[in-house]
């Protein structure tokens, strides 16, 4: 019961979308609205996931880390809905048309690459995979950073007229990555490299 209550907030956006669809309030292009809605939530939850470690360091409160895996998985859940809406609603399983889109539309090509980076992170998110991979687990999950950059780039290319919204998201991501620079500088591999450079 407690787990169900913890999961409920993550499903609220899709429930709201279904309510809007039932009331025919998705605008003139409901399919595009569904695809964009799911993509937006995937990005917002991804940025929220990346913000939790800096919040824990700044506040000293570990409660933020308890939600990190769940929020990350919900981000992937909405990513899957984003792709499913495109494949099913927008292209009606026309795989030839989809392949042509991937080849000819850079924003779709980049979106596919971002998904391929996020896929192994979702698959290996369990404690069993953490034990199985050991120290390699953390290295693998650093793929979230290039994946986030690709998602932002995907958003930029998809937005043809007004780049302000993806620009705001890019600024948020840049801030979150900047907050990680002190840890990068003190990383053992970086320190070893710097010492070799000095000598």
PyMOL CGO cylinders between C-alpha atoms (Angstrom):
from pymol import cmd
from pymol.cgo import CYLINDER

trace = [
    CYLINDER, 0.00, 0.00, 0.00, 2.81, 2.41, 0.90, 0.3, 1, 1, 1, 1, 1, 1,
    CYLINDER, 2.81, 2.41, 0.90, 4.57, 1.64, -2.40, 0.3, 1, 1, 1, 1, 1, 1,
    CYLINDER, 4.57, 1.64, -2.40, 1.34, 2.27, -4.33, 0.3, 1, 1, 1, 1, 1, 1,
    CYLINDER, 1.34, 2.27, -4.33, 1.00, 5.69, -2.71, 0.3, 1, 1, 1, 1, 1, 1,
    CYLINDER, 1.00, 5.69, -2.71, 4.60, 6.50, -3.60, 0.3, 1, 1, 1, 1, 1, 1,
    CYLINDER, 4.60, 6.50, -3.60, 3.96, 5.53, -7.22, 0.3, 1, 1, 1, 1, 1, 1,
    CYLINDER, 3.96, 5.53, -7.22, 0.75, 7.54, -7.55, 0.3, 1, 1, 1, 1, 1, 1,
    CYLINDER, 0.75, 7.54, -7.55, 2.33, 10.98, -8.19, 0.3, 1, 1, 1, 1, 1, 1,
    CYLINDER, 2.33, 10.98, -8.19, 4.25, 9.59, -11.15, 0.3, 1, 1, 1, 1, 1, 1,
    CYLINDER, 4.25, 9.59, -11.15, 1.03, 8.49, -12.84, 0.3, 1, 1, 1, 1, 1, 1,
    CYLINDER, 1.03, 8.49, -12.84, -0.83, 11.76, -12.29, 0.3, 1, 1, 1, 1, 1, 1,
    CYLINDER, -0.83, 11.76, -12.29, 0.37, 13.40, -15.55, 0.3, 1, 1, 1, 1, 1, 1,
    CYLINDER, 0.37, 13.40, -15.55, -0.80, 10.50, -17.71, 0.3, 1, 1, 1, 1, 1, 1,
    CYLINDER, -0.80, 10.50, -17.71, -4.12, 10.38, -15.83, 0.3, 1, 1, 1, 1, 1, 1,
    CYLINDER, -4.12, 10.38, -15.83, -4.57, 14.10, -16.49, 0.3, 1, 1, 1, 1, 1, 1,
    CYLINDER, -4.57, 14.10, -16.49, -3.75, 13.52, -20.18, 0.3, 1, 1, 1, 1, 1, 1,
    CYLINDER, -3.75, 13.52, -20.18, -6.35, 10.75, -20.41, 0.3, 1, 1, 1, 1, 1, 1,
    CYLINDER, -6.35, 10.75, -20.41, -8.89, 13.04, -18.75, 0.3, 1, 1, 1, 1, 1, 1,
    CYLINDER, -8.89, 13.04, -18.75, -8.14, 15.78, -21.26, 0.3, 1, 1, 1, 1, 1, 1,
    CYLINDER, -8.14, 15.78, -21.26, -8.42, 13.30, -24.13, 0.3, 1, 1, 1, 1, 1, 1,
    CYLINDER, -8.42, 13.30, -24.13, -11.77, 12.03, -22.82, 0.3, 1, 1, 1, 1, 1, 1,
    CYLINDER, -11.77, 12.03, -22.82, -13.06, 15.59, -22.77, 0.3, 1, 1, 1, 1, 1, 1,
    CYLINDER, -13.06, 15.59, -22.77, -11.60, 16.30, -26.24, 0.3, 1, 1, 1, 1, 1, 1,
    CYLINDER, -11.60, 16.30, -26.24, -9.46, 19.13, -24.90, 0.3, 1, 1, 1, 1, 1, 1,
    CYLINDER, -9.46, 19.13, -24.90, -6.17, 18.27, -26.61, 0.3, 1, 1, 1, 1, 1, 1,
    CYLINDER, -6.17, 18.27, -26.61, -6.43, 21.01, -29.22, 0.3, 1, 1, 1, 1, 1, 1,
    CYLINDER, -6.43, 21.01, -29.22, -6.47, 20.96, -33.00, 0.3, 1, 1, 1, 1, 1, 1,
    CYLINDER, -6.47, 20.96, -33.00, -3.73, 18.31, -33.25, 0.3, 1, 1, 1, 1, 1, 1,
    CYLINDER, -3.73, 18.31, -33.25, -4.32, 15.85, -30.40, 0.3, 1, 1, 1, 1, 1, 1,
    CYLINDER, -4.32, 15.85, -30.40, -1.72, 13.33, -31.60, 0.3, 1, 1, 1, 1, 1, 1,
    CYLINDER, -1.72, 13.33, -31.60, 1.05, 15.91, -31.61, 0.3, 1, 1, 1, 1, 1, 1,
    CYLINDER, 1.05, 15.91, -31.61, -0.13, 17.09, -28.20, 0.3, 1, 1, 1, 1, 1, 1,
    CYLINDER, -0.13, 17.09, -28.20, 0.12, 13.56, -26.77, 0.3, 1, 1, 1, 1, 1, 1,
    CYLINDER, 0.12, 13.56, -26.77, 3.60, 13.03, -28.22, 0.3, 1, 1, 1, 1, 1, 1,
    CYLINDER, 3.60, 13.03, -28.22, 4.84, 16.39, -26.92, 0.3, 1, 1, 1, 1, 1, 1,
    CYLINDER, 4.84, 16.39, -26.92, 3.18, 15.97, -23.52, 0.3, 1, 1, 1, 1, 1, 1,
    CYLINDER, 3.18, 15.97, -23.52, 4.90, 12.64, -22.86, 0.3, 1, 1, 1, 1, 1, 1,
    CYLINDER, 4.90, 12.64, -22.86, 8.22, 13.97, -24.13, 0.3, 1, 1, 1, 1, 1, 1,
    CYLINDER, 8.22, 13.97, -24.13, 7.98, 17.05, -21.92, 0.3, 1, 1, 1, 1, 1, 1,
    CYLINDER, 7.98, 17.05, -21.92, 7.35, 14.98, -18.81, 0.3, 1, 1, 1, 1, 1, 1,
    CYLINDER, 7.35, 14.98, -18.81, 10.19, 12.62, -19.68, 0.3, 1, 1, 1, 1, 1, 1,
    CYLINDER, 10.19, 12.62, -19.68, 12.55, 15.60, -19.84, 0.3, 1, 1, 1, 1, 1, 1,
    CYLINDER, 12.55, 15.60, -19.84, 11.24, 17.30, -16.70, 0.3, 1, 1, 1, 1, 1, 1,
    CYLINDER, 11.24, 17.30, -16.70, 11.58, 14.11, -14.67, 0.3, 1, 1, 1, 1, 1, 1,
    CYLINDER, 11.58, 14.11, -14.67, 15.06, 13.50, -16.07, 0.3, 1, 1, 1, 1, 1, 1,
    CYLINDER, 15.06, 13.50, -16.07, 16.16, 16.98, -14.96, 0.3, 1, 1, 1, 1, 1, 1,
    CYLINDER, 16.16, 16.98, -14.96, 14.52, 16.39, -11.58, 0.3, 1, 1, 1, 1, 1, 1,
    CYLINDER, 14.52, 16.39, -11.58, 16.47, 13.14, -11.25, 0.3, 1, 1, 1, 1, 1, 1,
    CYLINDER, 16.47, 13.14, -11.25, 19.74, 14.95, -11.95, 0.3, 1, 1, 1, 1, 1, 1,
    CYLINDER, 19.74, 14.95, -11.95, 18.90, 17.60, -9.35, 0.3, 1, 1, 1, 1, 1, 1,
    CYLINDER, 18.90, 17.60, -9.35, 18.50, 15.18, -6.44, 0.3, 1, 1, 1, 1, 1, 1,
    CYLINDER, 18.50, 15.18, -6.44, 22.19, 14.45, -5.81, 0.3, 1, 1, 1, 1, 1, 1,
    CYLINDER, 22.19, 14.45, -5.81, 23.12, 18.18, -5.68, 0.3, 1, 1, 1, 1, 1, 1,
    CYLINDER, 23.12, 18.18, -5.68, 20.16, 18.78, -3.35, 0.3, 1, 1, 1, 1, 1, 1,
    CYLINDER, 20.16, 18.78, -3.35, 21.38, 16.01, -1.06, 0.3, 1, 1, 1, 1, 1, 1,
    CYLINDER, 21.38, 16.01, -1.06, 24.90, 17.50, -0.97, 0.3, 1, 1, 1, 1, 1, 1,
    CYLINDER, 24.90, 17.50, -0.97, 23.64, 21.03, -0.33, 0.3, 1, 1, 1, 1, 1, 1,
    CYLINDER, 23.64, 21.03, -0.33, 21.15, 20.06, 2.39, 0.3, 1, 1, 1, 1, 1, 1,
    CYLINDER, 21.15, 20.06, 2.39, 22.76, 16.96, 3.84, 0.3, 1, 1, 1, 1, 1, 1,
    CYLINDER, 22.76, 16.96, 3.84, 19.34, 15.29, 3.68, 0.3, 1, 1, 1, 1, 1, 1,
    CYLINDER, 19.34, 15.29, 3.68, 19.44, 11.79, 2.18, 0.3, 1, 1, 1, 1, 1, 1,
    CYLINDER, 19.44, 11.79, 2.18, 15.66, 11.69, 1.65, 0.3, 1, 1, 1, 1, 1, 1,
    CYLINDER, 15.66, 11.69, 1.65, 16.22, 13.03, -1.87, 0.3, 1, 1, 1, 1, 1, 1,
    CYLINDER, 16.22, 13.03, -1.87, 18.15, 9.89, -2.86, 0.3, 1, 1, 1, 1, 1, 1,
    CYLINDER, 18.15, 9.89, -2.86, 15.24, 7.67, -1.82, 0.3, 1, 1, 1, 1, 1, 1,
    CYLINDER, 15.24, 7.67, -1.82, 13.19, 9.08, -4.67, 0.3, 1, 1, 1, 1, 1, 1,
    CYLINDER, 13.19, 9.08, -4.67, 15.94, 9.18, -7.30, 0.3, 1, 1, 1, 1, 1, 1,
    CYLINDER, 15.94, 9.18, -7.30, 15.50, 5.71, -8.77, 0.3, 1, 1, 1, 1, 1, 1,
    CYLINDER, 15.50, 5.71, -8.77, 11.70, 5.96, -8.88, 0.3, 1, 1, 1, 1, 1, 1,
    CYLINDER, 11.70, 5.96, -8.88, 11.74, 9.37, -10.56, 0.3, 1, 1, 1, 1, 1, 1,
    CYLINDER, 11.74, 9.37, -10.56, 14.35, 8.17, -13.05, 0.3, 1, 1, 1, 1, 1, 1,
    CYLINDER, 14.35, 8.17, -13.05, 12.19, 5.18, -13.94, 0.3, 1, 1, 1, 1, 1, 1,
    CYLINDER, 12.19, 5.18, -13.94, 9.15, 7.40, -14.38, 0.3, 1, 1, 1, 1, 1, 1,
    CYLINDER, 9.15, 7.40, -14.38, 11.25, 9.56, -16.70, 0.3, 1, 1, 1, 1, 1, 1,
    CYLINDER, 11.25, 9.56, -16.70, 11.98, 6.44, -18.74, 0.3, 1, 1, 1, 1, 1, 1,
    CYLINDER, 11.98, 6.44, -18.74, 8.31, 5.45, -18.55, 0.3, 1, 1, 1, 1, 1, 1,
    CYLINDER, 8.31, 5.45, -18.55, 7.27, 8.75, -20.15, 0.3, 1, 1, 1, 1, 1, 1,
    CYLINDER, 7.27, 8.75, -20.15, 10.09, 8.37, -22.68, 0.3, 1, 1, 1, 1, 1, 1,
    CYLINDER, 10.09, 8.37, -22.68, 8.57, 5.04, -23.70, 0.3, 1, 1, 1, 1, 1, 1,
    CYLINDER, 8.57, 5.04, -23.70, 5.12, 6.63, -23.90, 0.3, 1, 1, 1, 1, 1, 1,
    CYLINDER, 5.12, 6.63, -23.90, 6.59, 9.43, -26.03, 0.3, 1, 1, 1, 1, 1, 1,
    CYLINDER, 6.59, 9.43, -26.03, 8.04, 6.90, -28.48, 0.3, 1, 1, 1, 1, 1, 1,
    CYLINDER, 8.04, 6.90, -28.48, 4.94, 4.69, -28.40, 0.3, 1, 1, 1, 1, 1, 1,
    CYLINDER, 4.94, 4.69, -28.40, 2.67, 7.64, -29.17, 0.3, 1, 1, 1, 1, 1, 1,
    CYLINDER, 2.67, 7.64, -29.17, 4.86, 8.51, -32.16, 0.3, 1, 1, 1, 1, 1, 1,
    CYLINDER, 4.86, 8.51, -32.16, 5.00, 4.92, -33.47, 0.3, 1, 1, 1, 1, 1, 1,
    CYLINDER, 5.00, 4.92, -33.47, 1.33, 4.02, -32.85, 0.3, 1, 1, 1, 1, 1, 1,
    CYLINDER, 1.33, 4.02, -32.85, -0.64, 7.25, -33.09, 0.3, 1, 1, 1, 1, 1, 1,
    CYLINDER, -0.64, 7.25, -33.09, 1.49, 9.32, -35.45, 0.3, 1, 1, 1, 1, 1, 1,
    CYLINDER, 1.49, 9.32, -35.45, 2.89, 6.64, -37.79, 0.3, 1, 1, 1, 1, 1, 1,
    CYLINDER, 2.89, 6.64, -37.79, 0.41, 3.76, -37.30, 0.3, 1, 1, 1, 1, 1, 1,
    CYLINDER, 0.41, 3.76, -37.30, 3.23, 1.16, -37.15, 0.3, 1, 1, 1, 1, 1, 1,
    CYLINDER, 3.23, 1.16, -37.15, 4.47, 2.18, -40.61, 0.3, 1, 1, 1, 1, 1, 1,
    CYLINDER, 4.47, 2.18, -40.61, 8.04, 0.98, -40.00, 0.3, 1, 1, 1, 1, 1, 1,
    CYLINDER, 8.04, 0.98, -40.00, 9.27, 2.03, -43.42, 0.3, 1, 1, 1, 1, 1, 1,
    CYLINDER, 9.27, 2.03, -43.42, 8.07, 5.57, -42.76, 0.3, 1, 1, 1, 1, 1, 1,
    CYLINDER, 8.07, 5.57, -42.76, 9.58, 5.48, -39.27, 0.3, 1, 1, 1, 1, 1, 1,
    CYLINDER, 9.58, 5.48, -39.27, 12.97, 4.37, -40.61, 0.3, 1, 1, 1, 1, 1, 1,
    CYLINDER, 12.97, 4.37, -40.61, 12.85, 7.16, -43.17, 0.3, 1, 1, 1, 1, 1, 1,
    CYLINDER, 12.85, 7.16, -43.17, 12.11, 9.63, -40.37, 0.3, 1, 1, 1, 1, 1, 1,
    CYLINDER, 12.11, 9.63, -40.37, 15.10, 8.37, -38.39, 0.3, 1, 1, 1, 1, 1, 1,
    CYLINDER, 15.10, 8.37, -38.39, 17.35, 8.77, -41.43, 0.3, 1, 1, 1, 1, 1, 1,
    CYLINDER, 17.35, 8.77, -41.43, 16.10, 12.13, -42.66, 0.3, 1, 1, 1, 1, 1, 1,
    CYLINDER, 16.10, 12.13, -42.66, 15.04, 14.02, -39.53, 0.3, 1, 1, 1, 1, 1, 1,
    CYLINDER, 15.04, 14.02, -39.53, 18.02, 14.84, -37.29, 0.3, 1, 1, 1, 1, 1, 1,
    CYLINDER, 18.02, 14.84, -37.29, 15.89, 15.47, -34.20, 0.3, 1, 1, 1, 1, 1, 1,
    CYLINDER, 15.89, 15.47, -34.20, 14.42, 11.95, -34.44, 0.3, 1, 1, 1, 1, 1, 1,
    CYLINDER, 14.42, 11.95, -34.44, 17.88, 10.44, -35.05, 0.3, 1, 1, 1, 1, 1, 1,
    CYLINDER, 17.88, 10.44, -35.05, 19.22, 12.15, -31.94, 0.3, 1, 1, 1, 1, 1, 1,
    CYLINDER, 19.22, 12.15, -31.94, 16.14, 11.14, -29.96, 0.3, 1, 1, 1, 1, 1, 1,
    CYLINDER, 16.14, 11.14, -29.96, 16.78, 7.50, -30.87, 0.3, 1, 1, 1, 1, 1, 1,
    CYLINDER, 16.78, 7.50, -30.87, 20.40, 7.76, -29.71, 0.3, 1, 1, 1, 1, 1, 1,
    CYLINDER, 20.40, 7.76, -29.71, 19.25, 9.30, -26.43, 0.3, 1, 1, 1, 1, 1, 1,
    CYLINDER, 19.25, 9.30, -26.43, 16.79, 6.45, -25.91, 0.3, 1, 1, 1, 1, 1, 1,
    CYLINDER, 16.79, 6.45, -25.91, 19.50, 3.85, -26.61, 0.3, 1, 1, 1, 1, 1, 1,
    CYLINDER, 19.50, 3.85, -26.61, 21.66, 5.46, -23.91, 0.3, 1, 1, 1, 1, 1, 1,
    CYLINDER, 21.66, 5.46, -23.91, 18.81, 5.51, -21.40, 0.3, 1, 1, 1, 1, 1, 1,
    CYLINDER, 18.81, 5.51, -21.40, 17.67, 1.94, -22.09, 0.3, 1, 1, 1, 1, 1, 1,
    CYLINDER, 17.67, 1.94, -22.09, 20.55, 0.11, -20.31, 0.3, 1, 1, 1, 1, 1, 1,
    CYLINDER, 20.55, 0.11, -20.31, 20.20, 2.50, -17.36, 0.3, 1, 1, 1, 1, 1, 1,
    CYLINDER, 20.20, 2.50, -17.36, 16.56, 1.54, -16.91, 0.3, 1, 1, 1, 1, 1, 1,
    CYLINDER, 16.56, 1.54, -16.91, 17.29, -2.17, -17.33, 0.3, 1, 1, 1, 1, 1, 1,
    CYLINDER, 17.29, -2.17, -17.33, 20.11, -2.13, -14.75, 0.3, 1, 1, 1, 1, 1, 1,
    CYLINDER, 20.11, -2.13, -14.75, 18.36, 0.10, -12.20, 0.3, 1, 1, 1, 1, 1, 1,
    CYLINDER, 18.36, 0.10, -12.20, 17.56, -2.72, -9.77, 0.3, 1, 1, 1, 1, 1, 1,
    CYLINDER, 17.56, -2.72, -9.77, 19.60, -3.63, -6.70, 0.3, 1, 1, 1, 1, 1, 1,
    CYLINDER, 19.60, -3.63, -6.70, 20.33, -7.03, -8.24, 0.3, 1, 1, 1, 1, 1, 1,
    CYLINDER, 20.33, -7.03, -8.24, 22.02, -5.36, -11.20, 0.3, 1, 1, 1, 1, 1, 1,
    CYLINDER, 22.02, -5.36, -11.20, 23.91, -3.04, -8.85, 0.3, 1, 1, 1, 1, 1, 1,
    CYLINDER, 23.91, -3.04, -8.85, 25.37, -6.09, -7.07, 0.3, 1, 1, 1, 1, 1, 1,
    CYLINDER, 25.37, -6.09, -7.07, 26.06, -7.87, -10.34, 0.3, 1, 1, 1, 1, 1, 1,
    CYLINDER, 26.06, -7.87, -10.34, 27.90, -4.99, -11.98, 0.3, 1, 1, 1, 1, 1, 1,
    CYLINDER, 27.90, -4.99, -11.98, 29.70, -3.75, -8.87, 0.3, 1, 1, 1, 1, 1, 1,
    CYLINDER, 29.70, -3.75, -8.87, 31.86, -0.69, -9.53, 0.3, 1, 1, 1, 1, 1, 1,
    CYLINDER, 31.86, -0.69, -9.53, 30.94, -0.79, -13.22, 0.3, 1, 1, 1, 1, 1, 1,
    CYLINDER, 30.94, -0.79, -13.22, 27.33, 0.06, -12.35, 0.3, 1, 1, 1, 1, 1, 1,
    CYLINDER, 27.33, 0.06, -12.35, 28.18, 3.66, -11.45, 0.3, 1, 1, 1, 1, 1, 1,
    CYLINDER, 28.18, 3.66, -11.45, 30.32, 4.05, -14.57, 0.3, 1, 1, 1, 1, 1, 1,
    CYLINDER, 30.32, 4.05, -14.57, 27.47, 2.75, -16.73, 0.3, 1, 1, 1, 1, 1, 1,
    CYLINDER, 27.47, 2.75, -16.73, 24.95, 5.10, -15.17, 0.3, 1, 1, 1, 1, 1, 1,
    CYLINDER, 24.95, 5.10, -15.17, 27.10, 8.12, -15.99, 0.3, 1, 1, 1, 1, 1, 1,
    CYLINDER, 27.10, 8.12, -15.99, 25.63, 7.69, -19.47, 0.3, 1, 1, 1, 1, 1, 1,
    CYLINDER, 25.63, 7.69, -19.47, 22.72, 9.74, -18.11, 0.3, 1, 1, 1, 1, 1, 1,
    CYLINDER, 22.72, 9.74, -18.11, 24.77, 12.91, -18.70, 0.3, 1, 1, 1, 1, 1, 1,
    CYLINDER, 24.77, 12.91, -18.70, 25.35, 12.50, -22.48, 0.3, 1, 1, 1, 1, 1, 1,
    CYLINDER, 25.35, 12.50, -22.48, 21.80, 11.17, -22.73, 0.3, 1, 1, 1, 1, 1, 1,
    CYLINDER, 21.80, 11.17, -22.73, 20.45, 14.35, -21.11, 0.3, 1, 1, 1, 1, 1, 1,
    CYLINDER, 20.45, 14.35, -21.11, 22.50, 16.48, -23.49, 0.3, 1, 1, 1, 1, 1, 1,
    CYLINDER, 22.50, 16.48, -23.49, 21.09, 14.57, -26.46, 0.3, 1, 1, 1, 1, 1, 1,
    CYLINDER, 21.09, 14.57, -26.46, 17.55, 14.99, -25.14, 0.3, 1, 1, 1, 1, 1, 1,
    CYLINDER, 17.55, 14.99, -25.14, 18.03, 18.76, -24.92, 0.3, 1, 1, 1, 1, 1, 1,
    CYLINDER, 18.03, 18.76, -24.92, 19.52, 18.81, -28.44, 0.3, 1, 1, 1, 1, 1, 1,
    CYLINDER, 19.52, 18.81, -28.44, 16.54, 16.74, -29.64, 0.3, 1, 1, 1, 1, 1, 1,
    CYLINDER, 16.54, 16.74, -29.64, 14.24, 19.37, -28.10, 0.3, 1, 1, 1, 1, 1, 1,
    CYLINDER, 14.24, 19.37, -28.10, 16.13, 22.23, -29.77, 0.3, 1, 1, 1, 1, 1, 1,
    CYLINDER, 16.13, 22.23, -29.77, 15.93, 20.67, -33.23, 0.3, 1, 1, 1, 1, 1, 1,
    CYLINDER, 15.93, 20.67, -33.23, 12.28, 19.73, -32.80, 0.3, 1, 1, 1, 1, 1, 1,
    CYLINDER, 12.28, 19.73, -32.80, 11.30, 23.31, -31.91, 0.3, 1, 1, 1, 1, 1, 1,
    CYLINDER, 11.30, 23.31, -31.91, 11.26, 25.14, -35.22, 0.3, 1, 1, 1, 1, 1, 1,
    CYLINDER, 11.26, 25.14, -35.22, 10.10, 28.63, -34.20, 0.3, 1, 1, 1, 1, 1, 1,
    CYLINDER, 10.10, 28.63, -34.20, 10.53, 29.40, -30.50, 0.3, 1, 1, 1, 1, 1, 1,
    CYLINDER, 10.53, 29.40, -30.50, 13.77, 28.15, -28.94, 0.3, 1, 1, 1, 1, 1, 1,
    CYLINDER, 13.77, 28.15, -28.94, 13.20, 29.85, -25.61, 0.3, 1, 1, 1, 1, 1, 1,
    CYLINDER, 13.20, 29.85, -25.61, 11.64, 26.82, -23.92, 0.3, 1, 1, 1, 1, 1, 1,
    CYLINDER, 11.64, 26.82, -23.92, 14.41, 24.35, -24.86, 0.3, 1, 1, 1, 1, 1, 1,
    CYLINDER, 14.41, 24.35, -24.86, 16.86, 27.14, -24.00, 0.3, 1, 1, 1, 1, 1, 1,
    CYLINDER, 16.86, 27.14, -24.00, 15.51, 27.33, -20.45, 0.3, 1, 1, 1, 1, 1, 1,
    CYLINDER, 15.51, 27.33, -20.45, 15.84, 23.55, -20.14, 0.3, 1, 1, 1, 1, 1, 1,
    CYLINDER, 15.84, 23.55, -20.14, 19.40, 23.76, -21.45, 0.3, 1, 1, 1, 1, 1, 1,
    CYLINDER, 19.40, 23.76, -21.45, 20.24, 26.35, -18.79, 0.3, 1, 1, 1, 1, 1, 1,
    CYLINDER, 20.24, 26.35, -18.79, 18.84, 24.11, -16.07, 0.3, 1, 1, 1, 1, 1, 1,
    CYLINDER, 18.84, 24.11, -16.07, 20.90, 21.18, -17.35, 0.3, 1, 1, 1, 1, 1, 1,
    CYLINDER, 20.90, 21.18, -17.35, 24.02, 23.36, -17.58, 0.3, 1, 1, 1, 1, 1, 1,
    CYLINDER, 24.02, 23.36, -17.58, 23.53, 24.41, -13.94, 0.3, 1, 1, 1, 1, 1, 1,
    CYLINDER, 23.53, 24.41, -13.94, 23.07, 20.81, -12.80, 0.3, 1, 1, 1, 1, 1, 1,
    CYLINDER, 23.07, 20.81, -12.80, 26.22, 19.74, -14.65, 0.3, 1, 1, 1, 1, 1, 1,
    CYLINDER, 26.22, 19.74, -14.65, 28.16, 22.70, -13.24, 0.3, 1, 1, 1, 1, 1, 1,
    CYLINDER, 28.16, 22.70, -13.24, 27.21, 21.63, -9.73, 0.3, 1, 1, 1, 1, 1, 1,
    CYLINDER, 27.21, 21.63, -9.73, 28.94, 18.33, -10.44, 0.3, 1, 1, 1, 1, 1, 1,
    CYLINDER, 28.94, 18.33, -10.44, 32.25, 19.92, -11.53, 0.3, 1, 1, 1, 1, 1, 1,
    CYLINDER, 32.25, 19.92, -11.53, 33.77, 20.00, -8.00, 0.3, 1, 1, 1, 1, 1, 1,
    CYLINDER, 33.77, 20.00, -8.00, 33.23, 16.24, -7.68, 0.3, 1, 1, 1, 1, 1, 1,
    CYLINDER, 33.23, 16.24, -7.68, 34.72, 15.70, -11.13, 0.3, 1, 1, 1, 1, 1, 1,
    CYLINDER, 34.72, 15.70, -11.13, 37.83, 17.68, -10.21, 0.3, 1, 1, 1, 1, 1, 1,
    CYLINDER, 37.83, 17.68, -10.21, 38.35, 15.62, -7.05, 0.3, 1, 1, 1, 1, 1, 1,
    CYLINDER, 38.35, 15.62, -7.05, 37.69, 12.28, -8.77, 0.3, 1, 1, 1, 1, 1, 1,
    CYLINDER, 37.69, 12.28, -8.77, 40.65, 9.89, -8.24, 0.3, 1, 1, 1, 1, 1, 1,
    CYLINDER, 40.65, 9.89, -8.24, 41.19, 9.40, -11.99, 0.3, 1, 1, 1, 1, 1, 1,
    CYLINDER, 41.19, 9.40, -11.99, 41.25, 13.16, -12.60, 0.3, 1, 1, 1, 1, 1, 1,
    CYLINDER, 41.25, 13.16, -12.60, 43.60, 13.77, -9.65, 0.3, 1, 1, 1, 1, 1, 1,
    CYLINDER, 43.60, 13.77, -9.65, 45.97, 11.08, -10.93, 0.3, 1, 1, 1, 1, 1, 1,
    CYLINDER, 45.97, 11.08, -10.93, 45.94, 12.62, -14.39, 0.3, 1, 1, 1, 1, 1, 1,
    CYLINDER, 45.94, 12.62, -14.39, 46.64, 16.07, -12.97, 0.3, 1, 1, 1, 1, 1, 1,
    CYLINDER, 46.64, 16.07, -12.97, 49.53, 14.79, -10.85, 0.3, 1, 1, 1, 1, 1, 1,
    CYLINDER, 49.53, 14.79, -10.85, 51.11, 13.16, -13.90, 0.3, 1, 1, 1, 1, 1, 1,
    CYLINDER, 51.11, 13.16, -13.90, 50.73, 16.40, -15.78, 0.3, 1, 1, 1, 1, 1, 1,
    CYLINDER, 50.73, 16.40, -15.78, 52.51, 18.35, -13.03, 0.3, 1, 1, 1, 1, 1, 1,
    CYLINDER, 52.51, 18.35, -13.03, 55.41, 15.93, -12.84, 0.3, 1, 1, 1, 1, 1, 1,
]
cmd.load_cgo(trace, "trace")
